[in-house]
Amino acid sequence: MLRGLICAIWAIGAGAGPADAAEAFVGRWAISPQACTGYGNTLLTAPLVASDTTVRWYQGACRIGKMYKLGTAVYIQAHCDGETTADTPITLDARGADRLRVTWNRGKTEELRRCH
C-alpha cells in the first residue's frame, strides 16, 4: 500500500514543475541568418517570432486564439493585425530543434531555421 502511494506521488511529480519544456515552435525563426537580426517586411528580411500566446511575422502580428496539435504540427487560429485584421490559420511544424515549417493563411509552406 505504502509502495503504491509513493509510486503515485512520484509519477505525479515527474510530469510537473520547471522541467516542463516550452512548445517546440516558441522562439525566433528566419529564412536566413541575415533575417534573424532584422525587422523587415518580407519573407527574406523578417524573422518569425513566436511565444505561447503570440506569433509575429512579416504578414502580421497575431494573438493565438485556438490551438491544437497533431503529431509535431501545431494548428493555430490566430487573430491578426496586418494589411487587414482577420482570423488567420497558421501551421507551425517543428522539425527537430532547428527547423520550422510554416504555413500562413493557407499559403505556400516555408521552411525556417532557428535564430541563434
C-alpha positions in Angstrom: 0.0 0.0 0.0 2.7 2.5 1.0 4.8 1.5 -2.0 1.8 2.2 -4.3 1.3 5.6 -2.7 5.0 6.5 -3.1 4.9 5.5 -6.8 1.8 7.5 -7.4 3.3 10.7 -5.8 6.5 10.2 -7.8 4.5 9.8 -11.1 2.5 13.0 -10.5 5.7 15.0 -9.6 7.6 13.6 -12.5 5.4 15.3 -15.1 5.1 18.7 -13.5 7.3 21.6 -12.5 10.1 23.7 -14.0 11.4 20.8 -16.1 8.5 21.2 -18.5 9.8 22.4 -21.8 8.3 25.3 -23.8 6.5 24.5 -27.0 8.9 23.5 -29.8 7.7 26.4 -32.0 8.5 29.1 -29.4 11.4 31.2 -30.4 12.8 33.3 -33.2 13.0 31.8 -36.7 14.0 33.1 -40.2 14.6 32.0 -43.8 18.3 33.0 -43.5 20.8 34.0 -40.7 20.7 37.6 -42.0 17.0 37.9 -41.4 17.4 36.8 -37.8 18.5 40.2 -36.6 16.1 42.3 -38.8 12.6 43.5 -38.5 11.9 43.6 -42.2 8.6 43.3 -44.0 9.3 40.5 -46.5 10.0 36.7 -46.2 13.7 37.3 -46.8 14.1 40.1 -44.2 11.7 39.4 -41.4 12.1 36.8 -38.6 9.1 34.9 -37.3 8.8 35.4 -33.5 6.6 33.0 -31.6 5.6 32.8 -28.0 3.0 30.6 -26.3 0.4 33.4 -26.9 1.5 35.3 -30.0 3.0 34.9 -33.5 4.6 37.8 -35.4 5.9 37.7 -38.9 6.1 40.0 -41.9 2.5 39.2 -42.7 1.2 40.5 -39.3 1.2 40.4 -35.6 -1.2 37.8 -34.1 -2.7 36.7 -30.9 -3.2 33.0 -30.7 -6.9 32.2 -30.3 -7.4 28.4 -30.6 -4.6 25.9 -31.0 -4.3 22.1 -31.3 -1.5 19.7 -32.0 -1.4 16.8 -34.4 2.0 15.0 -34.3 4.7 17.6 -34.4 2.5 20.2 -36.0 0.6 22.9 -34.2 -2.5 24.3 -35.9 -3.4 27.8 -34.8 -6.4 30.0 -35.3 -4.9 33.5 -34.7 -6.4 37.0 -34.5 -4.0 39.1 -36.7 -3.4 42.7 -37.4 -1.6 43.3 -40.7 -2.8 44.6 -44.1 -6.2 43.6 -42.8 -7.5 42.5 -39.4 -8.6 38.9 -39.7 -8.7 35.4 -38.2 -5.8 33.6 -39.8 -4.9 29.9 -39.9 -1.3 29.3 -39.1 0.5 25.9 -39.1 3.9 25.6 -37.3 5.6 22.3 -37.7 8.9 21.9 -35.8 11.3 19.6 -37.5 13.9 18.9 -34.8 15.3 21.6 -32.7 16.4 23.9 -35.6 13.8 23.8 -38.4 10.3 25.0 -38.5 7.8 24.6 -41.4 5.3 27.5 -41.6 2.1 27.7 -43.5 0.4 31.1 -43.1 -3.2 31.6 -44.1 -3.1 28.5 -46.4 -0.3 29.9 -48.4 2.9 28.3 -49.5 4.8 26.4 -46.8 8.1 27.9 -46.0 11.0 26.3 -44.0 12.7 28.5 -41.5 15.7 27.9 -39.2 16.0 28.8 -35.6 17.9 32.0 -34.9 20.9 31.7 -32.6 
